[in-house]
Amino acid sequence: MEDDAAAAAAVSKVLSDDDLLAEILVRAGFPTTLVRAAAVCKRWLHHASHKAFLRRFRKLNPPRILGFYTQIFQGDPRFVPMLPQPPELAAAVRIVKGYSFGAPNDGDSLVSHEVLVHDCRNGSVSTALRSTRNHAMRFEELLGFTVGMDSPLCPEKAMAIDPPLSPHHQHPKYRGLGPAGFLILSREEKDGSLSYFFVLLENPTSLDTTSETNFAVHVFMLKDGAWCMLASATTQIDHWREDIRAVLVDNRIYIMATYIEITVLDLTTSSFSTVKLPPGLSDSMISRADDASSVSLVGMKEHQLGIWLHKGDSWSIVGTICLREMCANLMMSDCSVKDMIISPLWIIHVGDNAEFVILQMGRSVFYLDTRCRTLRTLYETPEDELYQVDFSIQPFMMIWPPTFPAIKCDPTRFAFWPLDTLYYSDLIDVLWLSKVRLPSHC
């Protein structure tokens, strides 16, 4: 009894020290573990939910990638888990994998429904549901178009909103309302909330009515369940690409409309500017950078991958990676990877700050960690399925900040010893995950 009392006093002394308690909680490692720790008592909840603590926790334990949404032709988006995952995130991965976007099935063979994933950020998935009818191969009639905001980990937050289509886009013969005819972008605000933007790209040549260099962009922001016009501008672009890529950084949209330069739309002034790409790139993609005035670029020159940062008016090289050697090493260690060296290499996604790059070679999709310089197989299209060159993929990250539960009025949750069995087991798990040694009798 005396030993137990002494051990209890020692643990209580440790946990009553606010500074030491914060050091323990910040090492929980996962948001799910932090939520369990916060449920021990109100004092732990106060520490775990404090904004300064959460900023520190996120810096030490950045949100993990749970998996990726892939797009295969007109099939529903497919979630591919990022493996291996720690046991603490297994439940979250299982929930996301089982989530369905629910495209309708009306039994009409001439009517097709296509769900496209456009953006994934902080647990939110922005989709576009496009319904069309084929009229005897003459033209494709647009029957319906809906923008969806889904949250697989919080299904009750899902909502569907009609997009703000112009009369030009509603014309039944307009061919520009495909994947390159619009963009759905999101921006994480300072308070952690998300703002959504619908970007309508207008190319009047789809109706053969104006000069082929005309390029109009209309930007709408979602406010209180409705799309509100934010900016609109027109410019001249020669030889604009069909697979338009874009990223929203602060109040600027960087649009890769051609293969030689980036068209930048300033949402504050509704004006365009251009940024020349580094010369000699066969493929490239941009991403957000830490600095709101900068943008990252990953570009390909043969099998050499370059990483640049654009700040001010110039590009600065951050690093280069020789993919030929990495691919050869992966092919030797993974017998399922075939003919990698001779297949074309494409960049299909770049993470924020260019921390990772998703690459495609034939049927294989690879994950490149640019900081650790490691390459691994992420996905392989089965032999019995068709595969496409313009493979679409969006990473799904763990939600941040975590949602903390409300603690019920329970006197035992104000005490540190003894705790009831459930709460005490949570405390043990948190301390163990934080690498804090408990007394041997625990």
C-alpha positions as CSV (number, residue, x, y, z in Angstrom):
1,M,0.0,0.0,0.0
2,E,2.8,2.4,0.8
3,D,4.5,1.6,-2.5
4,D,1.3,2.3,-4.3
5,A,0.8,5.6,-2.5
6,A,4.3,6.7,-3.2
7,A,4.0,5.8,-6.9
8,A,0.6,7.6,-7.1
9,A,2.2,10.7,-5.4
10,A,5.1,10.7,-7.9
11,V,2.7,10.5,-10.9
12,S,0.5,13.1,-9.5
13,K,3.5,15.4,-9.0
14,V,4.5,15.0,-12.6
15,L,1.1,15.5,-14.0
16,S,0.4,18.6,-11.8
17,D,3.3,20.4,-13.4
18,D,1.7,22.3,-16.3
19,D,5.0,22.7,-18.2
20,L,5.8,19.0,-18.0
21,L,2.2,18.0,-18.8
22,A,2.4,20.1,-22.0
23,E,5.7,18.3,-22.9
24,I,4.0,15.0,-22.5
25,L,0.9,15.9,-24.5
26,V,2.8,17.4,-27.4
27,R,4.5,14.0,-27.9
28,A,1.2,12.2,-28.3
29,G,2.1,12.0,-32.0
30,F,-1.4,11.8,-33.5
31,P,-4.5,14.0,-33.3
32,T,-6.5,10.9,-32.4
33,T,-4.3,10.3,-29.4
34,L,-4.4,13.9,-28.4
35,V,-8.2,13.8,-28.4
36,R,-8.2,10.8,-26.1
37,A,-5.8,12.6,-23.8
38,A,-8.0,15.7,-23.7
39,A,-10.9,13.5,-22.6
40,V,-9.1,12.5,-19.3
41,C,-10.1,15.7,-17.5
42,K,-10.9,19.4,-18.1
43,R,-7.3,20.5,-17.2
44,W,-5.9,18.2,-19.9
45,L,-8.6,19.5,-22.3
46,H,-7.6,23.1,-21.6
47,H,-3.9,22.3,-22.4
48,A,-4.6,20.2,-25.5
49,S,-7.1,22.7,-27.1
50,H,-5.0,25.9,-26.4
51,K,-4.2,27.6,-29.7
52,A,-0.5,28.1,-28.9
53,F,-0.2,24.4,-28.0
54,L,-2.0,23.3,-31.1
55,R,0.4,25.4,-33.3
56,R,3.4,23.7,-31.6
57,F,1.8,20.2,-31.9
58,R,1.1,20.7,-35.6
59,K,4.7,21.8,-36.2
60,L,6.1,18.7,-34.4
61,N,3.4,16.4,-35.8
62,P,2.2,17.6,-39.2
63,P,-1.1,16.1,-40.5
64,R,-0.5,12.7,-42.1
65,I,-1.6,11.6,-45.5
66,L,-4.2,8.9,-45.0
67,G,-4.4,8.1,-48.7
68,F,-5.3,9.3,-52.2
69,Y,-8.4,9.7,-54.3
70,T,-7.8,8.4,-57.8
71,Q,-9.9,9.1,-60.9
72,I,-10.4,6.3,-63.4
73,F,-12.3,7.5,-66.5
74,Q,-16.0,7.8,-65.6
75,G,-15.9,5.6,-62.6
76,D,-16.4,6.9,-59.1
77,P,-13.4,8.3,-57.2
78,R,-11.4,5.5,-55.7
79,F,-9.7,5.9,-52.3
80,V,-6.2,4.2,-52.1
81,P,-4.8,4.1,-48.5
82,M,-1.3,5.2,-48.0
83,L,0.3,2.2,-46.5
84,P,1.6,1.3,-44.0
85,Q,-0.4,3.4,-41.5
86,P,0.1,3.4,-37.7
87,P,-2.7,1.6,-35.8
88,E,-3.8,4.9,-34.3
89,L,-5.1,6.0,-37.7
90,A,-6.6,2.7,-38.9
91,A,-10.1,3.7,-37.9
92,A,-9.9,7.0,-39.9
93,V,-8.5,5.2,-43.0
94,R,-11.3,2.6,-42.8
95,I,-14.0,5.4,-42.6
96,V,-12.6,7.3,-45.5
97,K,-12.3,4.1,-47.6
98,G,-15.9,3.2,-47.0
99,Y,-17.3,6.7,-47.9
100,S,-19.3,6.9,-51.1
101,F,-20.0,10.1,-53.1
102,G,-23.2,8.6,-54.3
103,A,-23.5,9.2,-58.1
104,P,-27.1,8.6,-59.2
105,N,-28.0,5.6,-61.3
106,D,-31.2,6.2,-63.3
107,G,-30.8,3.2,-65.7
108,D,-30.7,5.3,-68.8
109,S,-27.8,4.1,-71.0
110,L,-27.6,7.4,-72.8
111,V,-27.2,9.4,-69.6
112,S,-23.8,9.4,-67.9
113,H,-22.9,10.6,-64.5
114,E,-19.3,11.6,-63.7
115,V,-18.0,12.5,-60.3
116,L,-14.7,14.4,-60.4
117,V,-12.5,15.1,-57.3
118,H,-11.1,18.6,-57.8
119,D,-9.6,19.5,-54.5
120,C,-8.7,17.9,-51.1
121,R,-7.7,20.0,-48.2
122,N,-7.9,19.5,-44.4
123,G,-10.3,16.6,-44.6
124,S,-12.7,18.3,-47.1
125,V,-13.2,16.9,-50.6
126,S,-14.5,19.2,-53.4
127,T,-16.3,17.3,-56.2
128,A,-18.2,18.0,-59.3
129,L,-21.1,15.8,-60.4
130,R,-21.8,16.2,-64.1
131,S,-24.7,14.5,-65.8
132,T,-25.0,14.4,-69.6
133,R,-27.0,12.8,-72.3
134,N,-25.6,11.7,-75.7
135,H,-27.8,12.7,-78.6
136,A,-27.0,10.1,-81.3
137,M,-23.4,11.2,-81.3
138,R,-24.3,14.7,-82.5
139,F,-23.6,16.5,-79.3
140,E,-23.6,16.0,-75.5
141,E,-26.4,17.7,-73.6
142,L,-25.6,19.0,-70.1
143,L,-28.5,17.7,-67.9
144,G,-27.1,18.7,-64.5
145,F,-24.1,20.0,-62.7
146,T,-23.5,20.1,-59.0
147,V,-20.6,21.1,-56.8
148,G,-20.2,18.9,-53.7
149,M,-18.3,19.6,-50.5
150,D,-17.8,16.3,-48.8
151,S,-16.1,15.5,-45.5
152,P,-15.7,11.7,-45.3
153,L,-14.6,11.8,-41.6
154,C,-17.6,14.1,-40.8
155,P,-20.4,13.0,-43.3
156,E,-22.9,15.4,-41.6
157,K,-21.0,18.4,-43.0
158,A,-21.6,17.4,-46.7
159,M,-23.4,19.8,-48.9
160,A,-24.2,20.1,-52.6
161,I,-24.5,23.5,-54.4
162,D,-25.4,24.4,-58.0
163,P,-22.4,26.1,-59.7
164,P,-22.7,29.7,-61.1
165,L,-22.7,28.8,-64.8
166,S,-22.9,31.6,-67.4
167,P,-25.2,31.4,-70.4
168,H,-22.2,30.7,-72.5
169,H,-21.4,27.5,-70.5
170,Q,-25.1,26.5,-70.4
171,H,-25.2,26.3,-74.2
172,P,-25.9,22.6,-75.1
173,K,-23.1,22.5,-77.6
174,Y,-20.5,24.1,-75.4
175,R,-17.6,21.6,-75.1
176,G,-15.6,23.5,-72.5
177,L,-17.3,22.3,-69.4
178,G,-15.1,19.3,-68.9
179,P,-12.3,18.9,-66.4
180,A,-10.5,21.8,-68.0
181,G,-13.5,24.1,-68.1
182,F,-13.6,24.9,-64.4
183,L,-11.6,24.6,-61.2
184,I,-12.7,24.1,-57.6
185,L,-10.1,25.5,-55.2
186,S,-9.9,25.9,-51.4
187,R,-7.9,28.1,-49.1
188,E,-7.1,27.5,-45.4
189,E,-7.8,30.6,-43.4
190,K,-5.8,31.7,-40.3
191,D,-8.5,30.3,-37.9
192,G,-8.2,26.9,-39.6
193,S,-11.5,27.1,-41.5
194,L,-11.7,26.6,-45.3
195,S,-12.9,29.0,-48.0
196,Y,-14.1,27.5,-51.3
197,F,-13.7,29.0,-54.8
198,F,-15.3,28.1,-58.1
199,V,-13.2,29.2,-61.0
200,L,-14.9,29.2,-64.4
201,L,-12.6,29.1,-67.3
202,E,-14.2,30.4,-70.5
203,N,-12.8,29.6,-73.9
204,P,-15.4,30.9,-76.5
205,T,-13.7,29.0,-79.3
206,S,-15.7,26.0,-78.2
207,L,-18.6,27.7,-80.0
208,D,-16.4,29.2,-82.7
209,T,-17.6,32.7,-82.0
210,T,-14.4,34.7,-81.1
211,S,-10.7,34.7,-81.4
212,E,-9.0,31.6,-80.2
213,T,-6.7,33.5,-77.9
214,N,-9.5,34.9,-75.7
215,F,-9.3,33.5,-72.2
216,A,-11.7,34.6,-69.5
217,V,-11.7,33.7,-65.8
218,H,-14.6,34.2,-63.5
219,V,-14.0,33.5,-59.8
220,F,-16.8,32.9,-57.2
221,M,-16.4,32.5,-53.5
222,L,-18.8,30.4,-51.4
223,K,-20.5,32.5,-48.7
224,D,-23.5,31.3,-46.6
225,G,-24.3,28.5,-49.1
226,A,-24.2,30.7,-52.2
227,W,-21.6,31.5,-54.8
228,C,-20.7,35.2,-54.8
229,M,-18.7,36.9,-57.6
230,L,-15.2,37.7,-56.5
231,A,-13.3,38.6,-59.6
232,S,-13.6,38.4,-63.4
233,A,-11.0,39.2,-66.0
234,T,-10.0,38.5,-69.6
235,T,-6.7,38.1,-71.2
236,Q,-5.0,36.7,-74.4
237,I,-3.4,33.3,-74.3
238,D,-1.9,31.5,-77.3
239,H,-2.0,27.7,-77.4
240,W,-3.6,27.1,-74.1
241,R,-3.3,23.6,-72.8
242,E,-6.3,21.3,-72.1
243,D,-5.0,19.9,-68.8
244,I,-5.0,23.3,-67.0
245,R,-3.4,23.2,-63.5
246,A,-3.9,25.9,-60.9
247,V,-3.2,26.7,-57.3
248,L,-4.6,29.3,-55.0
249,V,-2.0,31.2,-52.9
250,D,-3.2,34.0,-50.7
251,N,-5.2,36.2,-53.1
252,R,-3.6,35.0,-56.3
253,I,-4.5,32.1,-58.5
254,Y,-1.5,30.7,-60.4
255,I,-2.8,29.1,-63.6
256,M,-0.6,26.9,-65.7
257,A,-2.6,27.6,-68.9
258,T,0.4,27.0,-71.3
259,Y,3.6,25.0,-71.2
260,I,5.9,28.0,-71.1
261,E,4.4,30.4,-68.6
262,I,2.1,30.8,-65.6
263,T,-0.8,33.2,-65.8
264,V,-1.5,34.8,-62.5
265,L,-4.9,36.3,-61.6
266,D,-4.8,38.8,-58.7
267,L,-8.2,38.5,-57.0
268,T,-7.9,41.9,-55.3
269,T,-7.4,43.9,-58.5
270,S,-8.9,41.5,-61.1
271,S,-5.8,41.8,-63.2
272,F,-3.5,39.3,-64.9
273,S,0.3,39.0,-64.9
274,T,2.6,36.3,-66.2
275,V,5.5,34.4,-64.9
276,K,7.9,32.6,-67.3
277,L,8.7,29.0,-66.5
278,P,12.4,27.9,-66.2
279,P,13.4,26.8,-69.8
280,G,13.6,23.2,-71.0
281,L,10.9,21.6,-68.9
282,S,9.0,18.7,-70.4
283,D,6.5,18.6,-67.6
284,S,5.9,20.8,-64.5
285,M,3.4,21.5,-61.7
286,I,3.1,24.2,-59.0
287,S,2.1,24.1,-55.4
288,R,1.7,26.3,-52.4
289,A,4.8,27.5,-50.4
290,D,5.2,28.5,-46.8
291,D,5.4,32.1,-47.7
292,A,2.2,33.6,-49.0
293,S,4.1,35.6,-51.6
294,S,5.9,32.5,-53.0
295,V,5.0,29.4,-55.1
296,S,6.9,26.2,-55.5
297,L,7.5,24.5,-58.8
298,V,8.5,20.9,-59.6
299,G,9.7,20.4,-63.2
300,M,11.0,17.5,-65.3
301,K,14.0,17.5,-67.6
302,E,14.3,13.9,-68.9
303,H,14.8,11.9,-65.7
304,Q,16.1,14.9,-63.7
305,L,13.6,16.4,-61.3
306,G,14.1,20.1,-60.3
307,I,12.5,22.0,-57.5
308,W,12.2,25.8,-57.7
309,L,10.9,28.6,-55.5
310,H,9.4,31.7,-57.1
311,K,9.7,34.8,-54.9
312,G,9.6,38.3,-56.1
313,D,10.4,38.3,-59.8
314,S,12.7,35.3,-60.1
315,W,13.1,31.6,-59.7
316,S,15.6,30.1,-57.3
317,I,16.6,26.4,-57.5
318,V,16.0,24.5,-54.3
319,G,17.3,21.1,-55.3
320,T,17.5,18.5,-58.0
321,I,16.8,14.7,-57.9
322,C,18.0,12.1,-60.3
323,L,15.0,9.9,-60.9
324,R,16.7,7.4,-63.3
325,E,18.9,6.0,-60.5
326,M,16.0,6.0,-58.0
327,C,13.7,4.2,-60.5
328,A,16.4,1.6,-61.2
329,N,16.8,0.9,-57.5
330,L,13.0,0.6,-57.1
331,M,12.7,-1.7,-60.0
332,M,15.4,-4.0,-58.5
333,S,13.7,-4.1,-55.1
334,D,10.1,-4.4,-56.5
335,C,9.6,-7.1,-59.1
336,S,6.1,-5.9,-59.8
337,V,7.4,-2.7,-61.4
338,K,8.0,-3.4,-65.1
339,D,9.7,-1.4,-67.8
340,M,9.9,1.7,-65.7
341,I,12.9,3.2,-67.4
342,I,11.5,3.2,-70.9
343,S,8.0,4.5,-69.9
344,P,7.1,8.2,-70.1
345,L,7.2,9.9,-66.8
346,W,4.5,12.4,-65.7
347,I,4.0,14.6,-62.7
348,I,0.4,14.2,-61.6
349,H,0.5,16.0,-58.1
350,V,2.8,18.0,-56.0
351,G,2.3,18.5,-52.2
352,D,2.5,21.8,-50.4
353,N,6.0,23.2,-50.3
354,A,6.9,20.5,-52.8
355,E,7.3,18.1,-49.9
356,F,6.2,15.2,-52.0
357,V,5.6,14.5,-55.7
358,I,3.2,11.9,-57.3
359,L,4.6,10.4,-60.5
360,Q,3.1,8.1,-63.1
361,M,4.9,5.7,-65.4
362,G,2.5,3.6,-67.5
363,R,0.3,1.6,-65.1
364,S,2.4,2.5,-62.0
365,V,2.0,5.5,-59.7
366,F,4.8,6.4,-57.4
367,Y,5.2,8.6,-54.3
368,L,8.5,10.6,-54.1
369,D,9.4,12.1,-50.7
370,T,11.6,15.0,-51.8
371,R,13.0,15.6,-48.3
372,C,14.0,12.0,-47.6
373,R,14.8,11.3,-51.3
374,T,12.8,8.1,-51.2
375,L,10.6,6.6,-54.0
376,R,7.9,4.0,-53.4
377,T,5.1,2.4,-55.4
378,L,1.8,3.9,-54.5
379,Y,-0.7,2.3,-56.9
380,E,-0.7,-0.1,-59.9
381,T,-3.6,-0.2,-62.4
382,P,-4.7,-3.9,-62.7
383,E,-3.9,-5.6,-65.9
384,D,-7.7,-6.1,-66.6
385,E,-8.4,-2.4,-66.4
386,L,-7.7,0.4,-68.9
387,Y,-5.4,3.1,-67.7
388,Q,-5.1,6.7,-68.7
389,V,-2.1,9.0,-69.2
390,D,-3.8,12.0,-67.6
391,F,-4.2,10.2,-64.3
392,S,-5.9,12.3,-61.6
393,I,-5.0,12.0,-58.0
394,Q,-5.7,14.0,-54.9
395,P,-4.1,13.4,-51.4
396,F,-6.4,13.1,-48.4
397,M,-4.9,14.5,-45.2
398,M,-5.9,14.0,-41.6
399,I,-8.2,16.8,-40.3
400,W,-6.7,19.7,-38.4
401,P,-7.4,21.0,-35.8
402,P,-9.0,18.0,-34.1
403,T,-12.5,18.2,-32.8
404,F,-12.4,17.8,-29.0
405,P,-15.4,16.2,-27.2
406,A,-17.3,18.0,-24.5
407,I,-16.5,16.5,-21.1
408,K,-19.5,15.5,-19.0
409,C,-19.9,16.6,-15.4
410,D,-18.0,13.8,-13.7
411,P,-16.1,14.4,-10.5
412,T,-13.6,11.6,-11.3
413,R,-12.4,13.6,-14.3
414,F,-11.1,16.4,-12.0
415,A,-8.9,14.0,-10.1
416,F,-5.6,12.5,-11.2
417,W,-5.6,9.5,-8.9
418,P,-7.4,7.3,-8.7
419,L,-9.1,7.5,-12.1
420,D,-11.7,5.0,-13.1
421,T,-10.5,2.1,-15.4
422,L,-11.5,3.7,-18.7
423,Y,-9.9,7.1,-18.1
424,Y,-6.8,5.5,-16.5
425,S,-6.2,3.3,-19.5
426,D,-6.4,6.4,-21.7
427,L,-3.8,8.1,-19.5
428,I,-1.5,5.1,-19.7
429,D,-1.8,5.0,-23.5
430,V,-0.9,8.7,-23.8
431,L,2.1,8.4,-21.5
432,W,3.3,5.3,-23.3
433,L,3.0,7.0,-26.7
434,S,4.8,10.0,-25.3
435,K,7.7,7.8,-24.2
436,V,7.1,8.6,-20.5
437,R,7.9,5.7,-18.2
438,L,5.2,4.8,-15.6
439,P,5.8,3.0,-12.3
440,S,6.2,-0.7,-12.8
441,H,3.0,-1.5,-11.0
442,C,1.0,0.2,-13.8
